[in-house]
């Protein structure tokens, strides 16, 4: 990197000031960033919509999931533009396929939901690190910047949502009033209706368009956070100052040497150098002087002396502990010998040793705590499942899982009729025939409430007091019993005609109803 050619001021900044710098960088190269993003993402969005036209939710989900692949292009543009070599649109689009190769699968799977994605991307793309080296590098870089990178992602999610809702509201406000009045909102929100797929795809298109403006800013802010952290760690600002100082001093030194050569001339310089040479060779304090060869301190003696100093306090403090010690005990001073410590300091530890035999009990205690923790976790999960059992059953029904039939207390009355088995005679058909001549309504009512009782207690049909006659027939149809369904429809029709229309069935029809009852129930017809 050529720090002297950077297009921004290289200096340490706070995390929030680095985010401001990212916004300014995105604004400076806005045309190139937005145009390249649109040329890459919009064709992909159109392809997903065409392939998944009947499933607009899946189309926008896949488009959103592929965002880490799109973000590599803005980072490439910004990293080149930082040092004055801004690529053209053609160069950026040509370089994008090669940018996708390193670690694309990881970026779209287990790293996809990382809250520091924009901050981590330069380590992958610009430094080319992977595996353990990448993890260690991110630990060092993220010590002071992970918080800002996480907040950048959190704020970005809310900003995307707000802009998306704002575009939808703007679209609704721009609709003519006549079109709004003709809309059927019930069919609009019905998921089974395919009449409004174009509206969902139009809403998805609004999300794809707002990313053109926001995503380059998101990538630029993560990039400047990365640059700021490297500036702090590697002292780029100091290096930049030293390089400029070196260039200035080199230019000044060349001028001084040239001036001296012109003033003194070549012979004077040569003589001066010849006079200075013997002085260096005759230096009494040089490395060959006898005073350094006659010192009594050898290298081994110096090494031993240094080792003794490092092993002594305050450089080193060694202590052998042969007992279990609770917490940090007070250090002994030099004038306080170890045997002067009161015996009560270790009384608690001695008591524990006597009670638990600590040489073997620590492992037992650890296992006991582990069992308690796992038991608490399982109990908590069981409690959560029990509290959410209704929601889980509803969720299972939506997934098409078989529904467990619940035993519901059967009502004793339906439509004002007694349907309990003990309220019915043993021979329903014969009793209905006997009542027909004197009270046709009671006879037909006996047959109908006997039918409801059989549906409740024999066929385990979940009838409620709020059900209508038509809803009862719908439930009977689900039993897949053709004879029972046909008889129920016939009896219900006659019952409704007599109860609401006061139209009494003929004697032949009454006889047929009683005979069908015997064939269906009294002869043990199977449900």
SULBELZI-V841773 format. One record per backbone hydrogen bond with DSSP energy under -0.5 kcal/mol. NH is the residue of the N-H (numbers start at 0). CO is the residue of the C=O. If there is no record, write none. Layout:
NH|CO, NH|CO
This chain:
2|0, 4|1, 5|2, 6|81, 10|8, 17|13, 18|14, 19|15, 20|16, 21|17, 22|18, 23|19, 24|20, 25|21, 26|22, 27|23, 28|24, 29|26, 32|28, 33|29, 34|30, 35|31, 36|32, 37|33, 38|34, 39|35, 40|36, 41|37, 43|39, 44|40, 45|41, 46|42, 47|43, 48|44, 49|45, 50|46, 51|47, 52|49, 54|51, 58|54, 59|55, 60|56, 61|57, 62|58, 63|59, 64|60, 65|61, 66|63, 67|64, 68|65, 69|65, 70|66, 71|68, 72|69, 73|69, 74|70, 75|71, 76|72, 77|73, 78|74, 79|75, 80|76, 81|77, 82|79, 83|80, 84|79, 91|87, 92|88, 93|89, 94|90, 95|91, 96|92, 98|94, 98|95, 99|95, 99|96, 100|97, 103|100, 106|102, 107|103, 108|105, 110|105, 111|108, 113|110, 116|113, 119|115, 120|116, 121|117, 122|119, 123|119, 124|120, 125|121, 126|121, 128|122, 132|129, 133|129, 134|130, 135|131, 136|132, 137|133, 138|134, 139|135, 140|136, 141|137, 142|139, 143|140, 145|141, 148|144, 149|145, 150|146, 151|147, 152|148, 153|149, 154|150, 155|151, 156|152, 157|153, 158|154, 159|155, 160|156, 161|157, 162|158, 163|159, 164|160, 165|161, 166|162, 167|163, 168|164, 169|165, 170|166, 171|167, 172|168, 173|169, 174|171, 179|175, 180|176, 181|177, 182|178, 182|179, 184|182, 187|183, 188|184, 189|185, 192|189, 196|193, 199|195, 200|196, 201|197, 202|198, 203|199, 204|200, 205|201, 206|202, 207|203, 208|204, 209|205, 210|206, 211|207, 211|208, 212|208, 212|209, 213|209, 214|210, 216|213, 217|213, 218|214, 219|215, 220|216, 221|217, 222|218, 223|219, 224|220, 225|221, 226|222, 227|223, 228|224, 229|225, 230|226, 231|227, 232|228, 233|229, 234|230, 235|230, 238|234, 239|235, 240|236, 241|237, 242|238, 243|239, 244|240, 245|241, 246|242, 247|243, 248|244, 249|245, 250|246, 251|247, 252|248, 253|249, 254|250, 255|251, 256|252, 257|253, 258|254, 259|255, 260|256, 261|257, 262|258, 263|259, 264|259, 264|260, 267|263, 268|264, 269|265, 270|266, 271|267, 272|268, 273|269, 274|270, 275|271, 276|272, 277|273, 278|274, 279|275, 279|276, 280|276, 281|277, 282|279, 285|282, 288|285, 291|288, 292|288, 292|289, 293|289, 297|295, 301|297, 302|298, 303|299, 304|300, 305|301, 306|302, 307|303, 308|304, 309|305, 310|306, 311|307, 314|311, 315|311, 320|318, 321|319, 326|324, 328|326, 335|332, 336|334, 339|336, 340|337, 344|341, 345|342, 346|343, 349|345, 350|346, 351|347, 352|348, 353|349, 354|350, 355|351, 356|352, 359|356, 360|356, 361|357, 363|359, 364|360, 365|361, 366|362, 367|363, 368|364, 369|365, 370|366, 371|367, 372|368, 373|369, 374|370, 375|371, 376|372, 377|373, 378|374, 379|375, 380|376, 381|377, 382|378, 383|379, 384|380, 385|381, 386|382, 387|383, 388|385, 391|387, 392|388, 393|389, 394|390, 395|391, 396|392, 397|393, 398|394, 399|396, 400|395, 407|405, 413|416, 416|413, 418|411, 419|411, 422|419, 423|420, 427|425, 430|426, 431|427, 432|428, 433|429, 434|430, 435|431, 436|432, 438|434, 442|438, 443|439, 444|440, 445|441, 446|442, 447|443, 448|444, 449|445, 450|446, 451|447, 452|448, 453|449, 454|450, 455|451, 456|452, 457|453, 458|453, 460|454, 462|460, 466|463, 471|467, 472|468, 473|469, 474|470, 475|471, 476|472, 477|473, 478|475, 479|476, 480|475, 481|479, 484|480, 485|481, 486|482, 487|483, 488|484, 489|485, 490|486, 491|487, 492|488, 493|489, 494|490, 495|491, 496|492, 497|493, 498|494, 499|495, 500|495, 500|496, 501|497, 502|496, 503|501, 509|505, 510|506, 511|507, 512|508, 513|509, 514|510, 515|511, 516|512, 517|513, 518|514, 519|515, 520|516, 521|516, 522|517, 523|520
